[in-house]
Amino acid sequence: MPGRRVLRPSTPVLRRAPGEIQYGTDPRWAVRLVGLDAADEEWLLALSGSGRAVDDDPAVPAARRERLVQALDDALLLVPAPPRRTTTPAPGGGEAERGVLAALRPDGAAHRVLAARARSTVAVVGLGRVGASVATTLATAGVGTIGLHDPSPVLVTDVGLGGYRVRDVGASRAKALARTIEEIAPDVRTGAGPASEPGEVPGTERPDVVVVVEHHAADPARVRELVGDGVAHLSVVVREADVVVGPFVRPGLDPCLTCADLHRADADPCWPQVSRQLRGLAAPQHEESVLAGVAASLAAAQVLAVLDGSVPRTAAACLEIPAPDAVPRLRETSRHPRCGCGGPASAPPDGSPVAARTSGGRGRG
């Protein structure tokens, strides 16, 4: 019924001592209720995980219940009762995602986050271990449409991480990964089917976010069209013994890859010459397991932050993930005065463009 409120789902309820109950363990929101009698404790513990509304429970006298409900309300532990069903392509109806998402939202409305993800489109360019793991993570998190861009073949060293199997070796990465995602999350649409171009996503105009995985050095020319079209994009660069996740560029809001390049050139006058050579090198055949796994998880988290309505940590920053410990280090960046990316951008790409547009309607219907 309208107005039903329940205890925040998936929050552990723990008895600390006589007359004292703790809700949650995360220091960002864990609270204690003290001064309870035995009946209070019994009622509060019974409510945990039951889905019962707190406002109409007769187990405790009305006056006492009203005071307890107010205490729960003040502690932000009460949320509107969620719908019984959630529209999401995530495996298991998004049950693995729901608890965390409900904890992070003031209203506990995980179903709204999952519904927004289901309407979203993300393209992943470069489907080695890092890109494949990003794509499968986003699929299991409930992103509705994933464009897959990489015609190169699956290597033996791709197998395992990201979902490739031995049977996929030699097949197109995009098509093999589309099969994997279909097995993991059959309701997620992919763009590796019978499309006119690799990675085209039938029925969508353009992605909400593009993840571009490159090797050695990021190439700003590849994403210039995305900047001009206002498409958010995340750079991921696999280097000798580390991976750089970021910056995440929301055109008009954040410094772009050209800004980062210009700052690098200010610090190292030889960088333009060095970067041209790096971009001309052949991509390495392999991506190390631990670095690829950590980098892919962090990249997927940045994408989901944007889809969920938050500001990603890699907006105006990069996460450098070095071997062997793979503990990320944050490096801030900023707009460069000679770039001009804060204003309207319409310059065409002068390198190998990343496909930003596909056929049909919009990614967010």
C-alpha positions in Angstrom: 0.0 0.0 0.0 1.3 3.6 -0.6 3.4 4.9 2.2 4.5 1.6 3.5 8.0 1.8 5.1 10.3 -1.0 5.9 13.7 -1.4 7.5 16.5 -0.7 5.0 17.1 -4.1 3.2 20.2 -6.1 3.6 21.4 -4.2 6.7 22.7 -6.6 9.4 20.8 -6.1 12.7 23.0 -7.2 15.7 22.4 -7.4 19.5 25.4 -5.7 21.2 24.3 -5.9 24.8 21.1 -5.9 26.9 19.0 -3.0 25.6 21.4 -2.2 22.7 21.0 -3.0 19.0 23.4 -2.1 16.2 22.2 -1.6 12.6 24.8 -2.1 9.9 28.6 -2.5 10.1 29.8 0.0 7.4 31.2 3.0 9.4 29.5 5.4 6.8 26.1 4.6 8.3 26.2 2.1 11.1 24.2 3.2 14.2 23.3 2.0 17.6 19.9 2.1 19.4 20.2 2.0 23.2 17.8 2.0 26.1 15.6 -0.7 24.7 13.5 -3.1 26.7 13.1 -6.8 25.9 9.9 -6.3 23.9 11.6 -3.5 21.9 14.5 -5.8 21.0 12.2 -8.6 20.1 10.2 -6.4 17.8 13.2 -4.8 16.1 15.0 -8.0 15.6 11.8 -9.6 14.1 11.5 -6.7 11.6 15.0 -7.4 10.3 14.7 -8.9 6.8 11.0 -9.6 7.1 9.8 -6.8 4.8 7.0 -6.0 7.3 6.0 -2.4 7.5 7.0 -0.7 10.7 4.1 1.8 10.8 1.3 -0.6 11.4 2.8 -3.4 13.5 0.7 -4.3 16.6 3.5 -6.1 18.4 4.5 -3.1 20.4 2.1 -0.5 22.0 1.3 2.4 19.7 3.0 5.1 21.8 6.2 3.1 22.3 6.2 2.0 18.6 5.9 5.6 17.5 9.0 6.6 19.5 11.0 3.6 18.1 9.9 4.4 14.6 11.0 8.0 15.0 14.4 6.8 16.2 14.7 4.5 13.2 13.6 7.4 10.9 16.2 9.8 12.4 18.9 7.2 11.8 17.8 6.9 8.1 17.0 3.3 8.6 13.5 3.4 7.1 12.8 3.4 3.4 9.7 3.0 1.2 8.9 -0.6 0.6 10.5 -1.6 -2.7 8.4 -3.2 -5.5 8.4 -7.0 -5.6 9.8 -7.1 -9.1 12.6 -5.1 -10.7 13.1 -4.7 -14.5 16.7 -5.6 -15.0 18.8 -7.8 -17.3 21.2 -8.6 -14.5 21.4 -12.3 -13.5 19.0 -13.4 -10.8 16.9 -10.3 -11.2 19.7 -8.1 -9.9 19.7 -9.7 -6.4 23.4 -9.4 -6.1 23.4 -5.7 -6.8 20.2 -4.7 -4.9 21.6 -4.8 -1.3 24.6 -2.5 -2.0 22.6 -0.1 -4.1 19.9 0.1 -1.5 22.5 0.9 1.2 23.9 3.7 -0.9 20.7 5.5 -1.8 18.9 7.6 0.9 15.6 6.2 -0.2 16.9 2.7 -0.6 15.4 2.5 -4.1 17.8 0.0 -5.7 15.1 -0.8 -8.2 15.4 2.7 -9.7 19.2 2.4 -10.2 18.7 -1.0 -11.8 16.0 0.3 -14.1 18.3 3.2 -15.2 21.1 0.8 -15.9 18.8 -1.4 -18.0 18.0 1.6 -20.2 21.7 2.4 -20.6 24.1 1.7 -23.5 27.9 1.3 -23.0 30.4 0.6 -25.8 33.7 -1.1 -25.0 36.5 -0.7 -27.6 39.4 -3.1 -27.3 38.4 -6.5 -25.9 41.5 -8.1 -24.6 41.4 -9.3 -20.9 40.7 -5.8 -19.6 38.0 -4.8 -22.1 36.3 -8.2 -21.9 36.2 -8.1 -18.1 34.8 -4.6 -18.2 32.0 -5.8 -20.6 31.1 -8.9 -18.6 31.1 -6.9 -15.3 28.8 -4.3 -16.8 26.5 -7.1 -18.1 26.2 -8.7 -14.7 25.6 -5.3 -13.1 22.5 -4.9 -15.3 23.6 -2.6 -18.1 21.0 -3.2 -20.8 23.0 -2.8 -24.0 26.8 -3.3 -24.5 28.5 -2.5 -27.8 31.5 -4.7 -28.5 34.3 -3.3 -30.7 37.3 -5.5 -31.5 37.5 -7.7 -34.7 40.9 -9.2 -33.6 41.0 -12.9 -32.7 40.8 -14.4 -29.2 44.3 -15.5 -28.1 45.1 -18.4 -25.9 46.3 -15.9 -23.2 42.8 -14.2 -23.3 41.1 -17.4 -22.0 39.6 -17.3 -18.5 39.6 -13.7 -17.3 36.7 -11.8 -18.9 34.9 -15.0 -19.9 36.7 -16.3 -23.0 37.0 -20.0 -23.3 39.3 -22.4 -25.1 36.7 -22.9 -27.7 36.8 -19.2 -28.5 40.5 -19.1 -29.5 40.8 -17.8 -33.1 37.3 -16.4 -33.2 36.5 -12.7 -33.3 36.8 -11.2 -29.9 33.6 -9.2 -30.3 31.5 -12.2 -31.4 33.0 -14.6 -28.8 32.3 -12.1 -26.0 28.8 -11.6 -27.3 28.2 -15.4 -26.9 29.7 -15.3 -23.4 27.4 -12.4 -22.3 24.4 -14.1 -23.8 25.2 -17.1 -21.5 25.8 -14.9 -18.4 22.9 -12.4 -18.9 20.6 -13.4 -21.8 18.6 -10.2 -21.6 21.6 -7.9 -22.2 21.8 -6.8 -25.8 25.2 -6.8 -27.5 26.4 -5.3 -30.7 28.4 -8.2 -32.1 25.6 -9.8 -34.0 24.7 -9.4 -37.7 25.5 -5.7 -37.7 27.0 -3.8 -40.6 30.0 -2.8 -38.5 31.8 -4.5 -35.6 30.3 -3.4 -32.4 27.2 -1.8 -33.9 24.3 -1.8 -31.4 21.0 -2.4 -33.3 18.3 -0.1 -32.2 20.4 2.6 -30.5 21.7 5.9 -31.8 24.8 6.3 -29.6 26.1 5.0 -26.3 25.8 6.7 -23.0 29.5 5.9 -22.2 32.4 4.6 -24.3 35.3 2.7 -22.7 38.5 2.8 -24.8 41.2 0.3 -24.0 44.6 1.1 -25.6 48.2 0.1 -25.2 51.3 2.1 -24.5 49.7 5.6 -24.7 46.2 7.1 -25.1 45.5 8.7 -28.5 43.4 11.8 -28.1 42.6 11.8 -31.8 40.7 8.5 -31.5 38.1 10.1 -29.2 37.9 13.6 -30.6 34.6 12.7 -32.3 33.2 11.6 -28.9 34.2 15.0 -27.4 32.5 16.8 -30.3 29.4 14.7 -30.0 29.3 15.1 -26.2 29.6 11.4 -25.5 31.1 10.5 -22.1 34.2 8.2 -22.4 36.8 6.6 -20.2 40.4 6.0 -21.2 42.2 2.8 -20.1 45.8 2.4 -21.1 47.8 -0.9 -20.6 51.5 -0.1 -20.3 54.6 -2.1 -19.6 53.9 -3.0 -16.0 50.9 -0.9 -15.0 47.4 0.1 -16.2 46.1 3.6 -16.2 42.3 4.0 -15.7 41.2 7.5 -16.5 40.6 10.2 -17.1 36.8 9.9 -17.4 35.7 12.6 -19.7 32.3 14.1 -19.6 32.6 16.6 -22.5 32.3 20.2 -21.4 32.7 19.2 -17.7 36.0 17.4 -17.4 39.5 17.8 -18.8 40.0 15.7 -21.9 42.8 13.4 -23.2 44.3 16.4 -25.1 44.5 18.3 -21.8 46.4 15.4 -20.3 48.7 15.2 -23.3 49.4 19.0 -23.2 50.2 18.8 -19.4 52.6 15.9 -20.1 54.3 17.9 -22.8 54.7 20.9 -20.4 56.5 18.6 -18.0 58.5 16.8 -20.7 59.1 18.7 -23.9 60.0 15.4 -25.7 56.6 13.8 -24.9 55.0 14.6 -28.3 57.8 12.7 -30.0 57.8 9.9 -27.5 54.0 9.6 -27.6 53.9 9.3 -31.4 56.4 6.4 -31.2 54.4 4.7 -28.5 51.1 5.0 -30.4 52.9 3.5 -33.5 54.0 0.4 -31.6 52.1 -2.8 -32.1 49.9 -3.7 -29.2 51.3 -6.3 -26.9 49.9 -9.8 -27.3 49.0 -10.3 -23.7 47.5 -8.5 -20.7 48.7 -9.7 -17.2 46.1 -11.3 -15.1 46.1 -9.3 -11.8 46.5 -5.9 -13.5 43.8 -6.7 -16.0 41.4 -7.8 -13.3 41.9 -4.8 -11.0 41.8 -2.3 -13.9 38.7 -3.8 -15.3 36.9 -3.7 -12.0 37.9 -0.1 -11.4 36.9 0.9 -15.0 33.5 -0.7 -14.6 33.0 1.1 -11.3 33.6 4.4 -13.0 31.1 3.7 -15.7 28.5 2.6 -13.2 29.0 5.7 -11.1 28.0 7.8 -14.1 25.1 5.6 -15.1 23.9 5.7 -11.5 24.0 9.5 -11.4 27.2 10.1 -9.5 30.5 11.8 -10.4 33.2 9.2 -11.2 36.4 9.5 -9.1 38.4 9.6 -12.4 36.8 12.8 -13.6 39.8 15.0 -13.7 42.0 12.2 -12.4 43.7 8.9 -13.3 44.1 5.7 -11.3 47.6 4.2 -11.9 47.6 0.5 -11.1 51.2 -0.8 -10.9 52.5 -4.4 -10.7 53.1 -6.3 -8.5 50.8 -5.0 -5.7 48.1 -3.5 -8.0 47.2 -1.0 -5.3 45.8 2.1 -7.2 47.4 5.5 -7.0 45.4 8.6 -7.8 46.9 11.2 -10.0 44.9 14.4 -10.5 44.7 16.3 -13.7 43.0 19.5 -14.9 42.0 21.4 -18.0 44.8 22.8 -20.1 44.5 26.5 -21.1 45.6 25.7 -24.7 43.0 22.9 -25.2 39.7 24.7 -25.3 37.7 21.6 -24.5 35.4 23.5 -22.2 33.8 25.2 -25.2 31.9 23.8 -28.2 33.9 21.2 -30.0 33.3 20.3 -33.6 36.6 19.3 -35.0 36.5 16.0 -37.0 38.9 13.2 -36.0 42.3 13.1 -37.6 43.1 9.6 -36.5 41.3 6.2 -36.3 37.9 7.2 -34.9 36.0 5.4 -32.2 32.4 4.7 -33.5 30.1 6.8 -31.4 26.9 6.5 -33.5 24.9 3.5 -34.5 21.4 3.2 -36.1 17.9 3.7 -34.7 16.7 5.5 -31.6 18.5 6.7 -28.5 20.4 4.7 -25.9 18.2 6.1 -23.1 14.7 5.7 -24.4 
